[in-house]
Amino acid sequence: MRRASSLLRPARVALRNGPKRQLSTKALPPTVQITTLPNKLRVATDTTPGHFSSVGLYIDAGSRYETPETTGSSHFLDRMAFKSTTSRSDEEMSTAIHSLGSQIMCSSSRETIMYQSSHFHKATPLAVSLIADTIQNPALLPDEIAAQQDAAFYEIREITSKPEMIIPEVLHNVAYSKGGLGNPLLCPEEHVSAINEVVLRDTMRRWYTPERMVLAGAGMRHEELVELAEKHFSSLKAPVQHNVPRTSSQPLSTPNHLLSPSSSTFGKALARGASYLFPNPAYPSVPSLKSFNPTYTGGHRFIHDPDAQFNHLYIAYEGMGIHDDDIYTLATIQVLLGGGGSFSAGGPGKGMYSRLYSQILNHYPQVDHCQSFHHIYTDSSLFGLFASFVPAASGQQGGNTSSQILPHLINQLSLLIYTPIPQVELQRAKNQLKSSLMMALESRAIEVEDLGRQILVHGRKVPVAEMTAKIDEIDVNTVKRVATRLFSLNSGNKPTVVCMGHDDVSSYAEVFRKYGLSA
C-alpha cells in the first residue's frame, strides 16, 4: 500500500448546471473550500502550495460500530483495499497503483476508515478512480479473503507477542467493557474464519454511504476535485433508514494522531504513542443509538507472563471528547508529563525536561520506558501513564514489583492537582504542543488527513491559529481545574489499571485514595 502529493493552482468554484451543489456558508480559512453533493457526500480542498497532491476518502466507520457478528470487519476491509474489483483484476489494480508513482493506502481505526493517496498532481484523477473502485466495486474473491485470513492469523500472533502494542488494546477493552470503543482493532483470532464475502458486503452496505463520507484533497483546484467526485461517487445513494449508528457528538485521532503520519499497518495503529488533539471521528449530525455511545466503566486486569523481560503497568482515566474545549488543556498536560524510553537521545525538542523524564526515568534506572498517552475520540478519551520496568521476580538487581512502581505513576497525576505548576514548565509544554501541531501539517499526507477528518467530525476545518489561540489561553489554574475534574476524589471518575508480567498490583484503590485521586 502506498501514498504521496501535487503542484498547486488557484482555487475557484464555478457552479454549473444550476443549484445542484450546496456551498458551505461557514467561515473558512481562505484556502479551504467545501462543497456538498446532492447525495450529501462532502468534498473539501485546501489549496496551499506544494509540489505534490494528496487526496483521501474518510468514512465514519470502524471497530467502534462493529457488532458481535461483524467484529473484525474493519480489520479485513483495511486489508482487502485495492485488491481486484469488478472492473479491474488484481493485476490491473497493481499496475494502476504502480503507475501512480506514489503511495496509496487504507487504514482503519476505531472511528474512521480512510483511503488515501499522495502523488504528482497529474495522477489525481487516477487516484480518485482507484479509491472509488475499491469502495464501490470490490470483487471480494474467496481466494483473496482466504489469503488475508492467513495473513491475519500471523499478524495477530505477532502483535499479541508485543506488550507495547497489545496492552493499549486490552486497556480499551477493560475501560469500555468490551463494547463500542472497547471493541478490538484487530479481528479476534477466533473470529477470523467467520469473515467472508457476506459479512464484508453487509458491513460496507451499512457503513459506506455518502453522508458518512468526506472526499478531501490538498494541492488541486477545488472544482477539479468536485468534478471527480461527481464522476465517481454520484451513484452512491444514502439509505432510507440508517441501520448503523454513529455517535451524536463529536475530530481530532490530533486526526489517530495529528502529530504523526498515519500508517497503513495495524502495527502503528496499535502502537502506544498517543494523539494530542485529534480523535478518530464520527459525523455529528446523525442520531446515535445507545449501544454505540461510550460506556466507560474502568476496571482492572492482570495478564500473567512469568517469562516477560519487563513488567508493564498502565493506569488511565476517562477524559473528555474532542468537542470539549478542555481537550486542549488535557493535551498540554500530556506534553507536560511527556516521557519516553530510558535510552532516548537527548537534545532540544526530545522531551528530556518533561516530568516523567526528570522525575522517574532519570532517577530509576530499572524503569525502561515511562510515558503519558492520550487516545482521543469524538465523545470520550482515555488519558493516562504507563511504565515498563525490570521485575523483581526476574532476579535482576534493582528490579521492582508492580505495587512498588504504581505509587510513582499515581503521584505524577496527584501533583497536577495539589502542587502549583511552575509557569516556565507550563509554557514549555504549550510551546511544544503548538510546534508539534504546526510541524505535523508540513506533511502533505497529514495535511489532507487533518482536513478530511475535521470536516467529517466538525463539519469545518479548524485553523491551526484557532487551536494555538486556545492553547495560549491555558494557565496554571486551568491545568489544576481540568486535573481536578478528571482525577480528584470528588470527580466520580474511576481508574483503569492493566498490568502484564510477573506480578500484579495489590490494593491499588487504596493507593489512589492515599494520593488524593478517585478510585
C-alpha positions as CSV (number, residue, x, y, z in Angstrom):
1,M,0.0,0.0,0.0
2,R,1.3,3.4,-0.9
3,R,0.9,7.3,-0.6
4,A,2.2,11.0,-1.9
5,S,1.1,14.8,-3.4
6,S,1.0,17.9,-6.3
7,L,1.5,21.3,-7.8
8,L,-0.9,23.9,-6.8
9,R,-3.3,26.2,-8.8
10,P,-5.6,28.9,-7.6
11,A,-8.8,27.5,-6.2
12,R,-12.1,28.8,-7.6
13,V,-15.5,27.2,-7.5
14,A,-17.6,27.6,-10.7
15,L,-21.1,26.2,-10.3
16,R,-22.6,24.6,-13.3
17,N,-26.0,23.2,-14.1
18,G,-27.8,25.4,-11.6
19,P,-28.2,24.8,-7.8
20,K,-27.1,21.2,-7.8
21,R,-24.4,21.8,-5.2
22,Q,-24.6,23.5,-1.9
23,L,-21.5,25.5,-0.8
24,S,-20.9,25.8,2.9
25,T,-21.6,29.2,4.3
26,K,-19.5,28.8,7.4
27,A,-16.4,30.9,7.9
28,L,-13.4,29.0,6.5
29,P,-9.7,29.7,6.2
30,P,-9.0,31.4,2.8
31,T,-7.6,28.3,1.2
32,V,-10.3,25.8,2.3
33,Q,-13.5,25.2,0.3
34,I,-16.3,22.7,1.0
35,T,-19.0,21.5,-1.4
36,T,-21.8,19.2,-0.6
37,L,-23.0,17.0,-3.5
38,P,-26.7,16.2,-3.8
39,N,-26.2,12.7,-2.2
40,K,-24.7,14.5,0.9
41,L,-21.0,13.5,0.2
42,R,-18.8,16.4,1.2
43,V,-15.8,17.5,-0.9
44,A,-13.2,19.6,0.8
45,T,-9.9,21.1,-0.5
46,D,-7.1,23.1,0.9
47,T,-5.1,24.8,-1.9
48,T,-1.9,25.6,0.0
49,P,1.0,25.5,-2.5
50,G,3.3,22.5,-2.9
51,H,4.9,20.1,-5.4
52,F,2.5,17.2,-4.8
53,S,-1.2,16.5,-4.2
54,S,-2.9,14.3,-1.7
55,V,-6.5,13.0,-1.8
56,G,-8.3,10.8,0.6
57,L,-11.8,9.4,1.3
58,Y,-12.6,9.5,5.0
59,I,-15.6,7.4,6.3
60,D,-17.4,7.4,9.6
61,A,-16.8,3.7,10.3
62,G,-14.5,1.5,12.3
63,S,-14.4,-1.1,15.0
64,R,-16.5,1.1,17.3
65,Y,-19.5,0.3,15.2
66,E,-19.0,-3.5,15.0
67,T,-21.4,-6.0,16.5
68,P,-20.5,-9.5,17.7
69,E,-21.5,-10.8,14.3
70,T,-19.3,-8.3,12.4
71,T,-16.4,-8.0,14.7
72,G,-13.1,-7.8,12.7
73,S,-14.8,-6.3,9.6
74,S,-12.8,-3.1,9.9
75,H,-9.5,-5.1,10.0
76,F,-10.5,-7.0,6.9
77,L,-11.8,-4.0,4.9
78,D,-8.4,-2.4,5.5
79,R,-6.6,-5.5,4.2
80,M,-8.9,-6.0,1.3
81,A,-8.5,-2.5,-0.1
82,F,-7.0,-2.1,-3.6
83,K,-7.5,-5.8,-4.4
84,S,-9.4,-6.9,-7.5
85,T,-12.7,-5.2,-8.3
86,T,-15.5,-5.9,-10.8
87,S,-13.8,-3.5,-13.3
88,R,-10.1,-4.3,-12.5
89,S,-8.3,-7.6,-12.0
90,D,-5.8,-7.8,-9.2
91,E,-3.0,-7.5,-11.7
92,E,-4.7,-4.4,-13.3
93,M,-5.1,-2.8,-9.9
94,S,-1.4,-3.4,-9.1
95,T,-0.4,-1.9,-12.5
96,A,-2.5,1.1,-12.0
97,I,-1.1,1.7,-8.5
98,H,2.4,1.4,-9.7
99,S,1.7,3.9,-12.5
100,L,0.7,6.5,-9.8
101,G,4.4,6.6,-8.8
102,S,3.2,7.3,-5.3
103,Q,1.8,6.0,-2.1
104,I,-1.8,4.7,-1.8
105,M,-3.1,3.1,1.3
106,C,-6.1,2.2,3.5
107,S,-6.1,2.5,7.3
108,S,-8.9,1.7,9.8
109,S,-9.2,2.9,13.4
110,R,-11.9,2.9,16.0
111,E,-13.9,5.7,14.4
112,T,-12.6,6.1,10.9
113,I,-11.7,4.2,7.8
114,M,-9.6,6.2,5.3
115,Y,-8.4,5.6,1.8
116,Q,-5.6,8.0,0.9
117,S,-3.1,8.7,-1.9
118,S,-0.2,11.1,-2.3
119,H,1.1,11.7,-5.8
120,F,2.1,14.1,-8.6
121,H,-0.8,16.3,-9.5
122,K,-1.5,14.7,-12.9
123,A,-2.2,11.4,-11.1
124,T,-5.2,12.8,-9.1
125,P,-7.9,11.5,-11.5
126,L,-6.4,8.0,-11.4
127,A,-6.1,8.1,-7.6
128,V,-9.7,9.1,-7.1
129,S,-10.8,6.4,-9.6
130,L,-8.9,3.7,-7.7
131,I,-10.4,4.8,-4.4
132,A,-13.9,4.9,-5.8
133,D,-13.4,1.5,-7.5
134,T,-12.2,-0.2,-4.3
135,I,-15.0,1.0,-2.1
136,Q,-17.9,0.6,-4.7
137,N,-16.9,-2.4,-6.8
138,P,-14.8,-4.8,-4.7
139,A,-14.8,-8.3,-6.0
140,L,-14.1,-9.9,-2.6
141,L,-13.0,-13.1,-4.2
142,P,-12.8,-16.2,-1.9
143,D,-9.1,-16.8,-2.6
144,E,-8.3,-13.1,-1.7
145,I,-10.2,-13.3,1.5
146,A,-8.5,-16.6,2.4
147,A,-5.1,-15.1,1.8
148,Q,-6.0,-12.2,4.2
149,Q,-7.3,-14.7,6.8
150,D,-3.9,-16.4,6.7
151,A,-2.2,-13.0,7.0
152,A,-4.5,-12.0,9.8
153,F,-3.6,-15.1,11.9
154,Y,0.1,-14.2,11.5
155,E,-0.5,-10.5,12.2
156,I,-2.5,-11.3,15.4
157,R,0.3,-13.6,16.7
158,E,2.9,-11.0,16.0
159,I,1.1,-8.2,17.7
160,T,-0.1,-10.1,20.7
161,S,3.6,-11.0,21.4
162,K,4.5,-7.4,21.7
163,P,3.2,-5.9,25.0
164,E,3.6,-2.3,24.0
165,M,1.2,-2.9,21.1
166,I,-1.4,-5.2,22.6
167,I,-1.8,-3.7,26.1
168,P,-3.4,-0.5,24.8
169,E,-6.0,-2.8,23.2
170,V,-6.5,-4.6,26.5
171,L,-6.8,-1.2,28.2
172,H,-9.6,-0.1,25.9
173,N,-11.3,-3.4,26.4
174,V,-11.2,-3.0,30.2
175,A,-12.1,0.7,30.2
176,Y,-15.1,0.4,27.9
177,S,-16.4,-3.0,28.9
178,K,-15.8,-4.8,25.6
179,G,-18.3,-2.8,23.5
180,G,-18.1,0.3,21.4
181,L,-14.7,1.9,22.0
182,G,-13.7,-1.3,23.7
183,N,-14.0,-3.3,20.5
184,P,-10.6,-4.5,19.3
185,L,-8.9,-3.0,16.2
186,L,-7.7,-6.5,15.2
187,C,-10.1,-9.2,14.3
188,P,-10.2,-11.7,17.3
189,E,-8.4,-14.9,16.3
190,E,-11.5,-17.0,17.0
191,H,-13.5,-14.9,14.5
192,V,-11.1,-14.7,11.6
193,S,-12.6,-17.7,9.9
194,A,-16.1,-16.2,10.1
195,I,-15.1,-13.2,8.0
196,N,-16.4,-13.9,4.4
197,E,-17.9,-12.0,1.5
198,V,-21.4,-11.8,3.0
199,V,-20.1,-10.2,6.2
200,L,-17.9,-7.7,4.4
201,R,-20.6,-6.7,1.8
202,D,-23.2,-6.3,4.6
203,T,-20.8,-4.1,6.6
204,M,-19.9,-2.0,3.5
205,R,-23.6,-1.6,2.7
206,R,-24.3,-0.2,6.2
207,W,-21.2,2.0,6.6
208,Y,-20.2,3.1,3.1
209,T,-23.0,5.7,2.5
210,P,-22.3,9.2,1.1
211,E,-23.5,11.1,4.1
212,R,-20.8,9.3,6.2
213,M,-18.0,10.3,3.8
214,V,-15.7,13.2,3.1
215,L,-13.5,13.4,0.0
216,A,-10.6,15.7,0.8
217,G,-7.8,17.0,-1.3
218,A,-4.7,19.2,-1.0
219,G,-2.8,20.6,-3.9
220,M,-5.5,20.7,-6.6
221,R,-8.2,23.1,-7.7
222,H,-11.4,22.7,-5.7
223,E,-13.6,22.5,-8.8
224,E,-11.4,19.7,-10.2
225,L,-11.9,17.5,-7.2
226,V,-15.7,18.3,-7.1
227,E,-15.9,17.2,-10.8
228,L,-14.0,14.0,-10.0
229,A,-16.3,13.3,-7.0
230,E,-19.4,13.8,-9.2
231,K,-18.0,11.4,-11.8
232,H,-17.0,8.6,-9.4
233,F,-19.3,9.0,-6.3
234,S,-22.6,10.5,-7.5
235,S,-24.0,7.0,-7.9
236,L,-23.7,6.4,-4.2
237,K,-27.2,6.7,-2.6
238,A,-27.9,7.3,1.1
239,P,-30.1,4.5,2.6
240,V,-33.7,5.3,3.5
241,Q,-33.0,4.0,7.0
242,H,-29.7,4.2,8.8
243,N,-29.2,0.8,10.4
244,V,-25.7,1.6,11.5
245,P,-25.5,4.4,14.1
246,R,-22.8,6.9,15.0
247,T,-22.0,8.9,18.0
248,S,-24.2,12.0,18.3
249,S,-21.5,14.3,19.4
250,Q,-18.1,14.5,18.1
251,P,-12.4,15.0,15.1
252,L,-9.4,15.3,16.3
253,S,-7.4,11.0,16.5
254,T,-5.0,15.2,16.6
255,P,-6.9,13.4,13.5
256,N,-5.4,8.6,15.1
257,H,-3.0,11.4,15.5
258,L,-2.4,14.8,14.1
259,L,1.2,14.7,15.2
260,S,2.5,11.7,13.4
261,P,1.9,10.3,9.9
262,S,-0.8,7.8,9.5
263,S,0.1,4.2,8.8
264,S,-1.5,1.6,6.7
265,T,-0.3,-1.1,9.1
266,F,-2.1,-2.2,12.2
267,G,1.2,-2.3,13.9
268,K,1.4,1.5,14.1
269,A,-2.3,1.8,14.7
270,L,-1.9,-0.3,17.8
271,A,1.3,1.4,19.0
272,R,1.3,3.1,22.3
273,G,2.0,6.6,21.0
274,A,-0.9,8.9,21.7
275,S,-2.6,11.7,19.9
276,Y,-2.6,15.2,21.3
277,L,-5.6,16.8,19.7
278,F,-7.1,14.7,17.0
279,P,-9.6,11.9,17.6
280,N,-11.0,9.2,15.4
281,P,-14.1,10.9,14.1
282,A,-17.8,10.4,13.7
283,Y,-20.3,12.5,11.8
284,P,-22.0,14.6,14.5
285,S,-25.4,15.3,12.8
286,V,-26.6,11.7,12.7
287,P,-28.6,10.4,15.6
288,S,-26.7,7.8,17.7
289,L,-28.0,4.5,19.1
290,K,-27.5,4.0,22.7
291,S,-25.4,0.9,22.2
292,F,-22.7,2.8,20.3
293,N,-22.3,5.5,23.0
294,P,-19.2,5.3,25.0
295,T,-19.7,3.3,28.2
296,Y,-16.7,3.9,30.3
297,T,-16.6,1.6,33.3
298,G,-12.9,1.4,34.3
299,G,-11.6,-1.7,36.0
300,H,-8.6,-3.9,36.5
301,R,-6.9,-6.7,34.6
302,F,-3.8,-8.7,35.2
303,I,-2.1,-10.7,32.5
304,H,0.3,-13.2,33.9
305,D,3.5,-13.7,31.9
306,P,6.2,-15.2,34.0
307,D,8.7,-15.2,31.1
308,A,8.4,-11.5,30.4
309,Q,11.6,-9.4,30.2
310,F,9.7,-6.4,31.8
311,N,6.6,-5.8,33.8
312,H,4.2,-3.4,32.2
313,L,1.8,-1.2,34.2
314,Y,-0.9,1.1,32.7
315,I,-3.2,3.4,34.5
316,A,-5.9,5.6,32.8
317,Y,-8.9,7.7,33.4
318,E,-11.7,8.7,31.0
319,G,-11.1,12.2,29.6
320,M,-13.4,14.4,27.6
321,G,-14.3,14.1,23.9
322,I,-12.8,16.2,21.1
323,H,-15.6,18.9,21.2
324,D,-14.8,19.8,24.8
325,D,-12.5,22.9,25.0
326,D,-10.8,21.3,28.0
327,I,-9.3,18.8,25.5
328,Y,-6.6,21.4,24.7
329,T,-5.6,21.5,28.4
330,L,-5.5,17.8,28.6
331,A,-3.3,17.6,25.5
332,T,-1.0,20.2,27.2
333,I,-0.9,18.0,30.3
334,Q,0.2,15.1,28.2
335,V,3.1,17.0,26.8
336,L,4.0,18.3,30.2
337,L,4.2,14.8,31.6
338,G,5.9,13.6,28.4
339,G,8.3,10.7,29.0
340,G,9.7,8.1,26.7
341,G,12.4,5.4,26.7
342,S,15.4,5.3,29.0
343,F,17.8,5.3,26.1
344,S,16.2,8.1,24.1
345,A,18.7,10.6,22.8
346,G,18.6,14.0,24.5
347,G,18.7,17.4,22.9
348,P,16.2,20.2,22.2
349,G,12.7,19.0,21.5
350,K,13.2,15.5,22.8
351,G,11.2,16.0,25.9
352,M,14.0,15.4,28.3
353,Y,12.7,18.2,30.5
354,S,9.2,16.6,30.8
355,R,8.1,15.4,34.2
356,L,8.3,11.7,33.5
357,Y,11.9,12.0,32.3
358,S,13.1,14.3,35.1
359,Q,11.2,12.7,38.0
360,I,11.1,9.0,37.0
361,L,13.4,7.9,34.1
362,N,16.3,10.0,35.4
363,H,16.1,8.6,38.9
364,Y,15.1,5.0,38.5
365,P,17.3,3.0,36.1
366,Q,15.2,-0.1,36.4
367,V,12.4,1.7,34.5
368,D,12.9,1.1,30.8
369,H,10.1,3.1,29.5
370,C,7.6,5.6,31.1
371,Q,5.3,7.8,29.1
372,S,1.9,9.6,29.1
373,F,-0.7,8.8,26.5
374,H,-4.0,10.3,25.3
375,H,-6.3,8.4,23.0
376,I,-8.9,10.9,21.8
377,Y,-12.4,10.1,20.4
378,T,-15.3,12.2,19.5
379,D,-17.2,11.8,22.7
380,S,-14.6,10.4,25.1
381,S,-10.9,9.9,25.6
382,L,-8.5,7.8,27.5
383,F,-5.7,9.6,29.4
384,G,-3.0,8.0,31.5
385,L,0.5,6.8,32.1
386,F,2.4,3.6,31.7
387,A,5.7,2.2,32.7
388,S,7.8,-0.8,31.7
389,F,10.4,-1.9,34.3
390,V,12.7,-4.7,35.4
391,P,10.6,-7.1,37.5
392,A,11.8,-8.1,41.0
393,A,10.8,-11.7,40.2
394,S,13.4,-11.9,37.4
395,G,16.2,-11.9,39.9
396,Q,17.9,-9.0,38.3
397,Q,19.5,-6.4,40.5
398,G,17.3,-3.4,41.2
399,G,14.1,-5.0,40.0
400,N,10.7,-3.8,41.3
401,T,7.2,-5.2,41.8
402,S,4.2,-3.6,40.1
403,S,3.0,-2.5,43.5
404,Q,6.2,-0.6,44.1
405,I,6.0,1.3,40.8
406,L,2.3,2.1,40.9
407,P,2.7,5.0,43.5
408,H,5.3,6.7,41.3
409,L,2.8,6.9,38.4
410,I,-0.2,7.9,40.6
411,N,1.9,10.6,42.3
412,Q,2.5,12.3,38.9
413,L,-1.2,12.7,38.5
414,S,-1.7,13.9,42.1
415,L,0.9,16.6,41.7
416,L,-1.2,18.2,38.9
417,I,-4.0,18.8,41.4
418,Y,-2.2,19.6,44.7
419,T,1.1,21.3,43.6
420,P,1.3,24.5,41.6
421,I,3.0,24.1,38.2
422,P,5.9,26.5,37.5
423,Q,5.0,28.9,34.8
424,V,8.1,28.2,32.8
425,E,7.3,24.5,32.8
426,L,3.8,25.1,31.6
427,Q,4.9,27.5,28.9
428,R,7.5,24.9,27.6
429,A,4.7,22.3,27.3
430,K,2.4,24.7,25.5
431,N,5.2,25.7,23.1
432,Q,6.0,22.0,22.4
433,L,2.3,21.2,21.7
434,K,1.9,24.2,19.3
435,S,5.1,23.4,17.4
436,S,4.1,19.8,17.1
437,L,0.7,20.7,15.6
438,M,2.2,23.1,13.1
439,M,5.2,21.0,12.1
440,A,3.0,17.9,11.5
441,L,1.0,19.8,8.9
442,E,4.1,20.4,6.8
443,S,3.5,16.8,5.6
444,R,1.0,16.9,2.7
445,A,-0.4,13.5,3.7
446,I,-1.1,14.7,7.2
447,E,-2.5,17.9,5.9
448,V,-5.1,16.2,3.8
449,E,-5.9,13.7,6.6
450,D,-6.4,16.5,9.0
451,L,-8.7,18.3,6.6
452,G,-10.8,15.2,5.9
453,R,-11.2,14.1,9.5
454,Q,-12.1,17.6,10.7
455,I,-14.8,18.0,8.1
456,L,-16.1,14.6,8.9
457,V,-16.3,15.4,12.6
458,H,-16.6,19.2,13.0
459,G,-18.2,20.0,9.7
460,R,-15.4,22.6,9.2
461,K,-11.7,22.9,9.1
462,V,-10.4,24.2,12.4
463,P,-7.5,26.5,11.6
464,V,-4.2,25.9,13.4
465,A,-4.4,29.6,14.6
466,E,-7.6,28.8,16.4
467,M,-6.0,25.8,18.1
468,T,-2.9,27.7,19.1
469,A,-5.1,30.5,20.5
470,K,-6.9,28.0,22.7
471,I,-3.6,26.6,23.9
472,D,-2.3,30.1,24.7
473,E,-5.3,30.7,27.0
474,I,-4.3,27.8,29.2
475,D,-2.8,28.9,32.6
476,V,-1.8,27.2,35.8
477,N,-5.3,27.4,37.2
478,T,-6.8,25.8,34.1
479,V,-4.5,22.8,34.4
480,K,-5.4,22.4,38.1
481,R,-9.1,22.7,37.3
482,V,-9.0,20.1,34.5
483,A,-6.9,17.7,36.5
484,T,-9.3,18.1,39.4
485,R,-12.2,17.4,37.0
486,L,-10.7,14.1,35.9
487,F,-8.7,12.6,38.8
488,S,-9.8,14.2,42.1
489,L,-11.5,12.3,44.9
490,N,-14.8,14.1,44.1
491,S,-14.6,13.6,40.3
492,G,-16.6,10.4,40.3
493,N,-14.2,9.0,37.8
494,K,-12.8,5.5,38.1
495,P,-9.3,4.4,37.0
496,T,-8.5,1.6,34.6
497,V,-5.5,-0.4,35.7
498,V,-3.8,-3.1,33.5
499,C,-0.8,-5.0,34.5
500,M,1.2,-7.6,32.5
501,G,4.2,-9.5,33.7
502,H,5.4,-11.4,36.7
503,D,3.2,-9.9,39.4
504,D,0.0,-7.9,39.8
505,V,-0.6,-4.7,41.8
506,S,-2.2,-5.2,45.2
507,S,-4.8,-2.9,46.8
508,Y,-4.5,-0.3,44.0
509,A,-7.7,1.5,45.1
510,E,-6.1,2.3,48.4
511,V,-3.0,3.8,46.7
512,F,-5.1,6.0,44.5
513,R,-7.0,7.3,47.5
514,K,-3.8,7.8,49.5
515,Y,-2.6,10.3,46.9
516,G,-6.0,12.1,46.7
517,L,-7.2,10.5,43.5
518,S,-10.5,9.0,42.7
519,A,-10.6,5.2,42.9
